[in-house]
Amino acid sequence: MSPEEQREVYDRCVYESGRAACEIGFWFLDRKRAAEVDESKVTCPVLVIAGTQDGMTPASIVRKVANKYKTVSTYQEFANHSHWVVGEPGWQEVAEYTADWLNKVLSGSR
């Protein structure tokens, strides 16, 4: 995204909860395990999307998330996308893939 587009998107965003960020980022220090997920209880279809240029959550990490939910997940990686896949140039490809995936899930042909 151009610097102008980045600023426009940034200005529309709100700050993350510091507590939520700590619970996710420092999960190993959270005695209450607030961010812990029992993957065996996730039974719905899960679409996991990665951008190959994502410096915040690299595709290698996103693949691990997909693998954690491998019995119910579909993994899709988009070349030339970074972290903001829904707002970057080419977002239409991501939206079309997601719509097709949803249609397959809803029709039972996933």
Phi, psi and omega in degrees: 000147177292159177304324179295316179296320178301314181296318180298315179294314181302318182294339179271349184274163175244160181290144175291154173292126178300322179295314180297318180298318178294318180297325179278312185287327181241045183306328182290345177260352184274103182296333181275351178056044184299327183265002182287137179236129174274099186299338179291342180269353178270108185244354179275158176297141182232125175261124182243119185243137177231150171253132184295340181258011183287116178269345181274311177231088184301152181305327180299324178285319180297322176299324178295322176297313179300320180293326178299326181251033190303333181286341183232000188258154169237127181255133176222130181248135180248120178293150176062025174241150176249221188281333185261058187301333182276353183231358181277162172305135183091007181302336182299323178298318179293317180296317179296316178300314181297317179297317178298317179299315179299317178299319177296317179298314182292332179272353178083014182253022180292000000 
